[in-house]
Amino acid sequence: MNEEEKRIIRRQRVLKGGKIIFADGNSVVDCVIRNLSAAGARLEVPTTVGLPQEFTLIDSHSGRSYIAKVAWRRGETMGVEFSDQPV
């Protein structure tokens, strides 16, 4: 069973720019949001090495921010779960 089949809320495929923010706002990593739902997202990043388990994700298109927790990582792709509603 893959991640898509395990989800309660179906994600919508998107292609949006995003920013991963951590270390009290001192570190920012650009990413691409590949799919998105109210519960989480799939991100493409240059590298997942050095990224914390929890961070703020900013959707550059809408300006919304989410508290994101890493659910899985594979190479330059990772799935995150949101621990709150978008701000």
GULUMDO-364483 format. One line per 3 residues: their letters; for each residue x, y, z of N, C-alpha, C, O, CB. Coordinates in nm, 3 decimals. Atoms other than C-alpha are relative to their C-alpha. Glycine has a CB too. Layout:
# GULUMDO-364483
a = X Y Z X Y Z X Y Z X Y Z X Y Z  ...
***
This chain:
# GULUMDO-364483
mne = 0.085 -0.118 0.000 0.000 0.000 0.000 0.090 0.124 0.000 0.179 0.135 0.084 -0.097 0.000 0.123  -0.082 -0.121 0.006 0.150 0.339 -0.099 -0.063 0.112 0.081 -0.172 0.097 0.137 0.019 0.044 -0.145  0.048 -0.112 -0.081 0.109 0.679 0.068 -0.136 0.051 -0.047 -0.219 0.089 0.035 0.100 0.114 -0.003
eek = 0.129 -0.047 0.054 -0.179 0.778 -0.166 -0.115 -0.083 0.055 -0.220 -0.029 0.090 0.001 -0.006 -0.154  0.107 0.088 -0.044 -0.383 0.473 -0.060 -0.028 0.011 0.150 -0.138 -0.022 0.194 0.033 -0.142 -0.036  0.015 -0.009 -0.145 -0.328 0.537 0.314 -0.071 0.128 0.043 -0.119 0.136 0.156 0.136 -0.007 0.066
rii = 0.052 -0.131 -0.039 -0.460 0.894 0.310 -0.151 -0.001 0.018 -0.224 -0.063 -0.059 0.037 0.103 -0.103  0.143 -0.019 -0.022 -0.799 0.983 0.451 -0.050 0.113 -0.091 -0.156 0.102 -0.151 -0.030 0.033 0.150  0.036 -0.115 0.083 -0.807 1.319 0.268 0.085 -0.006 -0.127 0.207 -0.007 -0.119 0.022 0.135 0.076
rrq = -0.070 0.008 0.127 -0.716 1.301 -0.100 0.072 0.132 -0.029 0.017 0.240 -0.008 -0.098 -0.036 -0.115  -0.078 -0.119 0.033 -0.443 1.541 -0.211 -0.021 0.040 -0.145 -0.040 -0.045 -0.232 0.148 -0.023 0.028  0.013 -0.055 0.134 -0.473 1.766 -0.513 0.140 0.023 -0.057 0.227 0.078 0.011 -0.082 0.132 0.000
rvl = -0.129 -0.025 0.063 -0.182 1.771 -0.757 0.013 0.148 -0.031 -0.078 0.210 -0.086 0.016 -0.084 -0.130  -0.027 -0.142 0.024 -0.027 2.116 -0.775 0.147 0.015 -0.040 0.225 -0.080 -0.031 -0.032 0.086 0.128  -0.140 -0.035 0.029 0.294 2.282 -0.886 0.018 0.143 0.048 -0.002 0.239 -0.026 0.036 -0.016 -0.155
kgg = -0.012 -0.131 -0.063 0.363 2.567 -0.646 0.137 0.014 0.064 0.197 -0.084 0.108 -0.111 0.020 0.105  -0.122 -0.028 -0.073 0.670 2.730 -0.504 -0.030 0.005 0.149 -0.139 0.045 0.190 0.063 0.131 -0.047  0.017 -0.005 -0.144 0.721 2.700 -0.132 0.131 0.030 0.068 0.237 0.029 0.006 -0.057 -0.131 0.051
kii = -0.119 -0.025 -0.082 0.962 2.781 0.147 -0.012 -0.080 0.128 -0.117 -0.079 0.194 0.017 0.152 0.029  -0.010 0.072 -0.126 1.068 2.561 0.436 0.080 0.089 0.094 0.194 0.127 0.064 0.068 -0.143 -0.018  -0.064 -0.093 -0.095 1.152 2.777 0.738 0.019 -0.071 0.133 -0.074 -0.131 0.187 -0.086 0.130 0.017
fad = -0.030 0.062 -0.129 1.323 2.652 1.054 0.111 0.078 0.069 0.157 0.180 0.018 0.040 -0.148 -0.018  -0.103 -0.066 -0.082 1.581 2.748 1.320 -0.041 0.143 0.033 0.035 0.238 0.012 0.136 0.000 -0.074  0.054 -0.131 -0.041 1.364 3.034 1.448 0.002 0.102 -0.114 0.023 0.221 -0.091 0.080 0.054 0.118
gns = 0.005 -0.090 0.115 1.337 3.178 1.095 0.135 0.033 -0.060 0.143 0.108 -0.157 -0.067 0.126 0.039  -0.135 -0.030 0.050 1.714 3.185 1.041 0.040 -0.084 -0.120 0.136 -0.049 -0.189 0.099 -0.021 0.110  -0.032 0.085 0.114 1.714 2.906 0.781 -0.122 -0.014 -0.090 -0.233 -0.040 -0.042 0.048 -0.139 0.046
vvd = 0.107 0.009 0.098 1.505 2.902 0.463 0.049 -0.086 -0.117 0.158 -0.063 -0.170 -0.046 0.142 -0.049  -0.031 0.087 0.113 1.505 2.632 0.193 -0.117 0.007 -0.097 -0.231 -0.015 -0.058 0.028 -0.148 0.046  0.104 -0.001 0.101 1.312 2.672 -0.132 -0.041 -0.143 -0.033 0.041 -0.235 -0.028 0.048 0.072 -0.127
cvi = 0.050 0.132 0.037 1.093 2.378 -0.235 -0.111 0.016 -0.104 -0.155 0.127 -0.133 -0.052 -0.076 0.124  0.114 0.004 0.091 0.825 2.278 -0.485 -0.106 -0.086 0.067 -0.079 -0.199 0.107 0.040 -0.057 -0.142  0.113 0.075 -0.055 0.485 2.171 -0.353 -0.063 -0.075 -0.117 -0.113 -0.013 -0.210 -0.105 0.094 0.073
rnl = 0.048 0.084 0.111 0.375 1.878 -0.576 -0.143 -0.046 0.020 -0.215 -0.064 -0.078 0.090 -0.121 -0.016  0.140 0.025 -0.027 0.048 1.788 -0.405 -0.033 0.055 0.137 0.055 0.074 0.221 -0.034 -0.151 -0.008  0.039 -0.076 -0.119 -0.153 1.946 -0.128 -0.142 -0.036 0.039 -0.229 -0.053 -0.046 0.012 0.152 -0.026
saa = 0.135 0.015 -0.056 -0.452 1.883 0.099 -0.002 0.077 0.131 0.099 0.136 0.171 -0.040 -0.151 0.021  0.010 -0.066 -0.130 -0.577 2.025 0.426 0.085 -0.073 0.104 0.121 -0.014 0.206 -0.146 0.006 0.046  -0.073 0.081 -0.098 -0.386 1.744 0.603 0.150 -0.010 -0.025 0.224 -0.045 0.067 -0.057 -0.137 0.005
gar = -0.143 0.015 0.026 -0.046 1.749 0.429 0.037 0.030 -0.144 -0.044 0.080 -0.222 0.043 -0.139 0.034  -0.052 -0.032 0.133 0.169 1.780 0.117 0.117 -0.090 -0.035 0.178 -0.152 0.052 0.042 0.148 -0.008  -0.123 0.063 0.048 0.439 1.621 -0.096 0.088 0.111 -0.054 0.044 0.191 -0.137 -0.029 -0.110 -0.108
lev = -0.093 -0.107 0.035 0.745 1.842 -0.139 0.120 -0.056 -0.074 0.164 -0.167 -0.046 0.045 0.075 0.125  -0.129 0.028 0.062 1.047 1.835 -0.367 0.096 0.108 0.048 0.068 0.227 0.039 -0.010 -0.002 -0.158  -0.102 -0.091 -0.053 1.358 1.990 -0.215 0.136 -0.039 -0.056 0.156 -0.156 -0.092 0.001 -0.001 0.156
ptt = -0.133 0.033 0.051 1.721 2.012 -0.332 0.066 -0.114 0.078 0.134 -0.199 0.020 0.090 0.122 0.004  -0.048 0.109 -0.086 1.813 1.786 -0.038 -0.083 -0.001 0.127 -0.119 0.105 0.179 0.153 0.016 0.032  0.072 0.009 -0.127 1.628 1.657 0.266 0.098 -0.010 0.117 0.058 -0.005 0.233 -0.096 -0.120 0.001
vgl = -0.102 0.009 -0.104 1.958 1.623 0.455 0.008 0.134 0.073 0.014 0.239 0.011 0.139 -0.038 -0.061  -0.012 -0.121 -0.081 1.978 1.872 0.739 -0.132 0.068 0.031 -0.135 0.164 0.108 0.088 0.097 -0.069  0.130 -0.058 -0.032 1.607 1.950 0.743 -0.055 -0.066 0.126 -0.044 -0.187 0.142 -0.099 -0.017 -0.118
pqe = 0.053 0.057 -0.124 1.440 1.906 1.082 -0.128 -0.079 -0.025 -0.185 -0.075 -0.134 -0.026 0.111 0.102  0.124 0.078 0.009 1.144 1.677 1.150 -0.123 0.090 -0.003 -0.227 0.049 -0.055 -0.010 -0.097 0.117  0.113 -0.092 -0.002 0.916 1.979 1.204 0.047 0.139 -0.042 0.155 0.183 -0.002 -0.066 0.004 0.141
ftl = -0.037 -0.132 0.051 0.920 2.318 1.030 -0.125 0.072 -0.046 -0.234 0.015 -0.047 0.102 -0.012 -0.117  0.110 -0.077 0.058 0.700 2.593 0.888 0.012 -0.007 -0.151 0.120 0.016 -0.206 0.001 0.148 0.051  0.006 0.001 0.146 0.596 2.553 0.525 -0.083 0.119 -0.045 -0.196 0.138 0.001 -0.059 -0.135 -0.053
ids = 0.071 -0.114 0.057 0.498 2.867 0.334 -0.035 -0.033 -0.145 0.053 -0.067 -0.224 0.085 0.131 0.009  0.045 0.012 0.139 0.290 2.832 0.016 0.020 0.138 -0.062 -0.054 0.231 -0.031 -0.152 -0.050 -0.011  -0.034 -0.131 0.057 0.443 3.115 -0.190 -0.112 0.057 -0.085 -0.123 0.179 -0.099 0.127 -0.011 -0.083
hsg = 0.110 -0.045 0.086 0.138 3.131 -0.418 -0.110 0.067 0.083 -0.156 0.177 0.050 -0.057 -0.118 -0.079  0.112 -0.052 -0.081 -0.127 3.183 -0.148 0.046 0.080 0.121 -0.030 0.159 0.176 -0.088 -0.115 0.046  -0.049 -0.067 -0.120 0.094 3.310 0.133 -0.035 -0.073 0.129 0.001 -0.028 0.237 -0.053 0.139 0.006
rsy = 0.037 0.076 -0.119 -0.049 3.048 0.371 0.122 -0.068 0.061 0.215 -0.106 -0.010 -0.108 -0.104 -0.034  -0.108 0.071 -0.068 0.178 2.895 0.630 -0.060 -0.117 0.078 -0.172 -0.110 0.127 0.079 0.095 0.095  0.041 0.122 -0.067 0.155 2.549 0.786 0.113 -0.047 0.092 0.230 -0.030 0.059 -0.038 -0.111 -0.102
iak = -0.097 0.071 -0.081 0.329 2.373 1.073 0.003 -0.142 -0.057 -0.098 -0.213 -0.052 -0.036 0.003 0.157  -0.011 0.128 0.070 0.458 2.062 0.893 0.093 -0.095 0.075 0.197 -0.054 0.127 0.050 0.021 -0.143  -0.082 0.105 -0.061 0.595 1.735 1.033 0.029 -0.104 -0.108 -0.062 -0.148 -0.178 -0.072 -0.065 0.124
vaw = -0.040 0.095 0.103 0.790 1.497 0.808 -0.059 -0.138 0.030 -0.042 -0.191 0.140 0.155 -0.008 -0.010  0.057 0.134 -0.012 0.604 1.168 0.751 0.092 -0.103 -0.065 0.104 -0.215 -0.016 -0.140 -0.006 -0.063  -0.092 0.089 0.072 0.853 1.015 0.503 0.094 0.084 -0.086 0.062 0.197 -0.122 -0.077 -0.103 -0.086
rrg = -0.100 -0.064 0.086 1.162 1.104 0.297 0.053 -0.104 -0.097 0.081 -0.218 -0.059 0.116 0.063 0.084  -0.062 0.085 0.102 1.291 0.954 -0.029 0.077 0.090 -0.095 0.018 0.161 -0.176 -0.106 -0.085 -0.078  -0.082 -0.084 0.087 1.582 1.125 -0.201 -0.034 0.146 0.019 -0.024 0.199 0.129 -0.019 -0.039 -0.146
etm = 0.033 -0.143 -0.004 1.474 1.479 -0.286 -0.150 0.025 0.019 -0.197 0.137 0.000 0.046 0.067 -0.127  0.144 -0.012 -0.019 1.106 1.413 -0.209 -0.035 -0.037 0.143 0.026 -0.127 0.201 -0.077 -0.090 -0.099  0.047 0.036 -0.133 0.926 1.410 0.124 -0.148 0.032 0.014 -0.201 0.124 -0.048 0.080 0.073 0.107
gve = 0.141 -0.023 -0.034 0.573 1.386 0.256 -0.007 0.062 0.137 0.067 0.023 0.228 -0.081 -0.132 -0.005  0.018 -0.065 -0.129 0.459 1.609 0.538 -0.146 -0.001 0.041 -0.236 0.000 -0.043 0.053 0.145 -0.004  0.134 -0.010 -0.058 0.158 1.615 0.766 -0.010 0.136 0.069 0.085 0.180 0.134 -0.030 -0.118 0.102
fsd = 0.019 -0.129 -0.065 0.015 1.945 0.887 -0.057 -0.022 0.139 -0.150 -0.101 0.157 -0.092 0.092 -0.083  0.048 0.015 -0.136 -0.034 1.978 1.260 -0.095 0.113 0.041 -0.135 0.122 0.157 0.117 -0.004 0.095  0.095 -0.107 -0.027 -0.260 2.282 1.232 -0.068 0.041 -0.129 -0.033 -0.010 -0.236 0.071 0.122 0.065
qpv = 0.065 -0.055 0.119 -0.488 2.466 0.993 0.086 0.111 -0.058 0.162 0.174 0.015 -0.142 0.053 0.033  -0.082 -0.107 0.059 -0.330 2.710 0.744 -0.030 0.135 0.063 -0.142 0.163 0.104 -0.023 0.008 -0.151  0.015 -0.134 -0.060 -0.271 3.062 0.874 -0.007 0.101 -0.112 -0.019 0.221 -0.086 0.119 0.033 0.096
***
